[in-house]
Amino acid sequence: MSDYLIVAADAIRARFFTLEAAETPETQSGPRLVEQSGIMNPKYEDTQQAHAGSSQSGRNRAPSGASYSFDDHRAKREHDLLRRFARLIVEEAARRIHNEKEHHLVLTAEPRMLGLLRGELNGSLRNGTEVKECDCDMVKDSPDKIQELLARRAMLPACQAPAARQPVRKANGPRPRVAKPDGA
């Protein structure tokens, strides 16, 4: 198993990856990012769809001409849903780190979600786990692209080409031709 656990998350889903070494380094490139599992936040998606066309919040005018505003507390409700999902993500990451003995946790999420994940991390991980954060939304990217972007930021080792075989040179190869003088 790998020393790295990588979590790519947004408001709707989280994907869990590990960095796996090549089985045969002579013929395969490695290490490679391998997706292990994922979790969804269906409550957030359902809430977004339910409120998409509703006009609950806004301003209203009284018959006297005075205006007043009202709010259905969507922002607070959305924040609570995201915070609960962040807690779920951190619990799953902590479980994997305790079971699999990963020593590096890399979190990638857009800044708002990353802040929620950071807030839920307190005391969840065992001592000695190194946490790195990347404020990019990579949840829709391929494992290769995620690894490339994180390697560019020095958060993961880059994927290396297969171990190249050195070309074998013959010790007694053909000798270069030398022109002979005409008079010889």
C-alpha positions as CSV (number, residue, x, y, z in Angstrom):
1,M,0.0,0.0,0.0
2,S,1.0,3.6,-0.4
3,D,2.3,6.3,2.0
4,Y,-0.1,8.8,0.4
5,L,-3.8,9.3,0.7
6,I,-5.2,12.0,-1.7
7,V,-8.7,13.4,-1.3
8,A,-10.3,15.4,-4.1
9,A,-13.6,16.9,-2.9
10,D,-16.3,19.4,-3.7
11,A,-19.8,20.1,-2.4
12,I,-21.3,17.0,-4.1
13,R,-18.6,14.3,-4.0
14,A,-15.3,13.2,-2.6
15,R,-12.8,10.8,-4.3
16,F,-10.1,8.9,-2.4
17,F,-6.8,8.0,-4.2
18,T,-3.6,6.3,-3.2
19,L,-0.2,6.6,-4.8
20,E,0.8,3.1,-6.0
21,A,4.3,2.0,-7.1
22,A,4.6,0.2,-10.5
23,E,4.5,-3.6,-10.2
24,T,7.3,-3.9,-12.8
25,P,9.3,-0.7,-12.9
26,E,11.2,-1.9,-16.0
27,T,8.1,-1.8,-18.1
28,Q,5.5,0.3,-16.3
29,S,5.6,4.0,-15.4
30,G,5.0,4.9,-11.7
31,P,4.2,5.7,-9.1
32,R,0.6,6.1,-10.3
33,L,-2.5,7.7,-8.6
34,V,-5.2,5.0,-8.2
35,E,-8.7,5.8,-7.2
36,Q,-9.8,3.6,-4.3
37,S,-13.4,4.9,-3.6
38,G,-15.7,7.9,-3.4
39,I,-18.6,9.2,-1.4
40,M,-21.5,11.4,-2.5
41,N,-23.4,14.2,-0.8
42,P,-26.9,13.7,-2.3
43,K,-28.6,16.0,0.3
44,Y,-26.6,19.0,-1.0
45,E,-27.5,18.2,-4.6
46,D,-31.2,17.7,-3.7
47,T,-31.3,21.0,-1.8
48,Q,-29.8,22.8,-4.7
49,Q,-32.4,21.4,-7.1
50,A,-35.3,22.2,-4.8
51,H,-34.3,25.8,-4.4
52,A,-33.3,26.4,-8.0
53,G,-36.6,27.9,-9.1
54,S,-38.0,29.0,-5.8
55,S,-38.2,32.7,-5.0
56,Q,-38.3,32.5,-1.2
57,S,-35.6,35.2,-0.4
58,G,-35.8,38.8,-1.5
59,R,-37.5,42.1,-0.9
60,N,-41.1,43.0,-0.5
61,R,-43.1,46.2,-0.4
62,A,-45.8,47.0,2.1
63,P,-48.9,48.8,0.9
64,S,-47.6,51.9,2.8
65,G,-44.6,52.0,0.5
66,A,-42.1,50.8,3.1
67,S,-40.0,47.9,2.0
68,Y,-38.7,45.0,4.0
69,S,-36.5,42.0,3.2
70,F,-36.9,38.4,4.2
71,D,-34.6,35.4,4.1
72,D,-35.2,31.7,4.2
73,H,-31.7,31.0,5.7
74,R,-30.5,29.2,2.6
75,A,-26.9,30.2,3.2
76,K,-26.8,28.8,6.7
77,R,-28.5,25.6,5.6
78,E,-26.1,25.1,2.8
79,H,-23.1,25.8,5.1
80,D,-24.4,23.2,7.6
81,L,-24.8,20.6,4.8
82,L,-21.3,21.3,3.5
83,R,-19.9,21.1,7.1
84,R,-21.6,17.7,7.7
85,F,-20.2,16.4,4.4
86,A,-16.7,17.7,5.3
87,R,-17.0,15.8,8.6
88,L,-17.9,12.6,6.7
89,I,-14.9,13.1,4.3
90,V,-12.5,13.6,7.2
91,E,-13.9,10.6,9.1
92,E,-13.3,8.4,6.0
93,A,-9.8,9.8,5.5
94,A,-8.9,9.2,9.2
95,R,-10.3,5.6,9.0
96,R,-8.1,4.9,6.0
97,I,-5.0,6.5,7.5
98,H,-5.4,4.4,10.7
99,N,-6.1,1.2,8.8
100,E,-3.7,1.5,5.9
101,K,-0.8,3.4,7.7
102,E,-0.6,6.3,5.2
103,H,1.7,9.1,6.5
104,H,0.8,11.8,4.0
105,L,-2.7,13.3,3.5
106,V,-3.2,15.6,0.5
107,L,-6.5,17.5,0.4
108,T,-7.6,19.2,-2.8
109,A,-10.8,21.2,-2.9
110,E,-12.1,24.7,-3.8
111,P,-11.2,27.2,-1.0
112,R,-14.5,27.2,0.8
113,M,-14.7,23.4,1.0
114,L,-11.0,23.2,1.9
115,G,-11.6,25.5,4.9
116,L,-14.4,23.3,6.1
117,L,-12.2,20.2,5.7
118,R,-9.4,21.9,7.6
119,G,-11.9,22.8,10.4
120,E,-13.0,19.2,10.7
121,L,-9.4,17.8,10.8
122,N,-8.6,18.9,14.3
123,G,-7.6,15.8,16.3
124,S,-9.0,13.4,13.7
125,L,-5.6,12.2,12.5
126,R,-2.9,10.3,14.3
127,N,0.3,12.1,15.2
128,G,2.9,12.1,12.5
129,T,0.5,12.4,9.6
130,E,1.7,15.2,7.3
131,V,-1.2,17.2,5.8
132,K,-0.8,19.2,2.5
133,E,-3.6,21.3,1.0
134,C,-4.3,22.4,-2.5
135,D,-7.0,25.0,-3.1
136,C,-8.0,23.7,-6.6
137,D,-11.2,21.9,-7.5
138,M,-9.9,18.6,-9.0
139,V,-12.8,16.3,-8.3
140,K,-13.7,16.0,-12.0
141,D,-10.1,15.5,-13.2
142,S,-8.5,12.2,-14.2
143,P,-6.1,10.6,-11.8
144,D,-3.2,11.3,-14.2
145,K,-4.1,15.0,-14.4
146,I,-4.5,15.3,-10.6
147,Q,-1.1,13.7,-10.1
148,E,0.5,15.9,-12.7
149,L,-0.9,19.1,-11.0
150,L,0.0,18.0,-7.5
151,A,3.5,17.0,-8.7
152,R,4.0,20.4,-10.2
153,R,3.2,21.9,-6.8
154,A,5.7,19.4,-5.1
155,M,2.9,17.7,-3.1
156,L,3.3,14.3,-4.7
157,P,6.1,12.5,-6.5
158,A,5.8,12.8,-10.3
159,C,5.0,9.8,-12.4
160,Q,8.3,8.5,-13.9
161,A,8.8,6.7,-17.2
162,P,9.7,3.0,-17.1
163,A,13.3,2.3,-16.1
164,A,15.1,2.7,-19.4
165,R,17.3,-0.1,-20.5
166,Q,20.7,1.1,-21.5
167,P,21.5,0.2,-25.1
168,V,24.0,-2.6,-25.4
169,R,27.1,-1.6,-27.3
170,K,29.2,-4.2,-29.0
171,A,32.8,-4.1,-28.0
172,N,34.0,-5.4,-31.4
173,G,31.7,-3.5,-33.6
174,P,32.4,-2.5,-37.2
175,R,35.3,-0.2,-37.6
176,P,35.1,3.0,-39.6
177,R,36.4,2.7,-43.1
178,V,39.6,4.5,-43.9
179,A,40.4,5.7,-47.4
180,K,43.5,4.1,-48.8
181,P,45.9,6.3,-50.7
182,D,46.0,5.6,-54.5
183,G,49.7,4.9,-54.5
184,A,49.6,2.1,-51.9
